[in-house]
Amino acid sequence: MGSSYQIVLLGTPFWIEELINSFSEYPMIEIKEWKDVDSNLPVLYLYYGSTNKDAESPSGIKLEDLVSRQDILPIVKDPKLFREIIPKELSTINAFKLQGTKDIFKLKNRILTWFGLIDETKKIFISYKRTDSQEIAVALFHALVKRGYIPFLDDYSINSGVDFQEYLRNEIIDSDMFIMLNSENYELSDFTMEELKIASRVGVGILQVLFNGKSTSEEARFSYLMQIDTEKDKFNDILDNIIYQMEVFRAKGFKTKRRVLIDTFKNKFSQYDFITNEDGSTIIEELKSVYSPVTHVPRSEDLEYTHTSLESIGISPEMRKVIFYYGLYCRKNIKNHLRWLNQYNLPVISEDITQ
């Protein structure tokens, strides 16, 4: 199988073997020399700053062009040394901090996001039993915010005057990961069990955090597991470990969510013949339509991105272009807005695959 996505390493790379191993499930991603790059395929340049020599611009590569196309990511161990170890052409780009091998999965997910292989929203749903684990849930919320995520926690994330349950369900299907703080009384709550049921049905990746030797939930038997001991483990270590495990499983969680969405689509259109493109879009010639999956609640930029992407792979302008999403738990006002947009003869329309 040939590569579809290319990575070029510049500067003085470090922890490369760990990075390569993290992509074992993605044979379509290949590390190449810059001279061997196929200009017809997506390519991301990683510029590692490790020594003062790395501050010198490499010969044969115009870094300014890579910056203008947003095709390059500086990587440093110590951000305080950025100006001393990264070429000046990259001075406007926020560097990725690779401070240890535990950051490899975070870098992997950043690369997968750049290639469009996982969502870039970084939305995380925290499900918890308030009487058991509110302290950890709140601390985890703030720790995720500091790390650039968009966590959802009921007390912090829902404004007054809205339908609480409708809003909550929408946030679950819009999330990249579902962190289940499975404490002593978690499974005794109708609310938390409904949250878990929705996440499982839609295929959101579930990280089940088991408290103090608690057994795994039968309702979350397909989740990713980790154990914590609130009596022995340091509080900050617990938070760090939860976030690390979430990063480890985030890409797998996205693939599961996408598979559920595509399987739902195929079941709905099972009477037709499919032509599936490398980017995941599906052509149904009989309907003169091409369908692209969107694993989150659609936004207006999804319409533009899909239009551009389908044009780039040569989809005929005569084909009807559709993004499809899992809308069973989507908020009514969002679905109404998407239907309203569909009236305006846009190059791409949206469809709720559950209807």
HELIX and SHEET records of a PDB file:
HELIX    1   1 ILE A   16  SER A   22  1                                   7    
HELIX    2   2 TRP A   34  ASP A   36  5                                   3    
HELIX    3   3 ASN A   52  ALA A   55  5                                   4    
HELIX    4   4 LEU A   63  SER A   68  1                                   6    
HELIX    5   5 PRO A   79  LEU A   81  5                                   3    
HELIX    6   6 PHE A   82  ILE A   85  1                                   4    
HELIX    7   7 LYS A   88  LEU A   90  5                                   3    
HELIX    8   8 THR A  101  ASP A  103  5                                   3    
HELIX    9   9 ILE A  104  TRP A  114  1                                  11    
HELIX   10  10 ARG A  130  LYS A  146  1                                  17    
HELIX   11  11 ASP A  154  SER A  157  1                                   4    
HELIX   12  12 PHE A  164  ILE A  173  1                                  10    
HELIX   13  13 TYR A  186  LEU A  188  5                                   3    
HELIX   14  14 ASP A  190  VAL A  202  1                                  13    
HELIX   15  15 GLU A  218  ALA A  220  5                                   3    
HELIX   16  16 PHE A  235  LYS A  268  1                                  34    
HELIX   17  17 GLU A  285  LEU A  287  5                                   3    
HELIX   18  18 SER A  300  SER A  312  1                                  13    
HELIX   19  19 LYS A  332  LEU A  341  1                                  10    
HELIX   20  20 ASN A  342  TYR A  344  5                                   3    
SHEET    1   A 5 ILE A  29  LYS A  32  0                                        
SHEET    2   A 5 TYR A   5  GLY A  11  1                                        
SHEET    3   A 5 VAL A  43  GLY A  49  1                                        
SHEET    4   A 5 ILE A  72  VAL A  76  1                                        
SHEET    5   A 5 PHE A  96  LYS A  97  1                                        
SHEET    1   B 5 ILE A 150  PHE A 152  0                                        
SHEET    2   B 5 LYS A 123  SER A 127  1                                        
SHEET    3   B 5 MET A 177  ASN A 182  1                                        
SHEET    4   B 5 GLY A 205  PHE A 211  1                                        
SHEET    5   B 5 TYR A 224  ILE A 228  1                                        
SHEET    1   C 5 ILE A 275  THR A 276  0                                        
SHEET    2   C 5 THR A 282  ILE A 284 -1                                        
SHEET    3   C 5 SER A 289  PRO A 293 -1                                        
SHEET    4   C 5 ARG A 320  TYR A 325  1                                        
SHEET    5   C 5 ILE A 349  ASP A 352  1                                        
END                                                                             
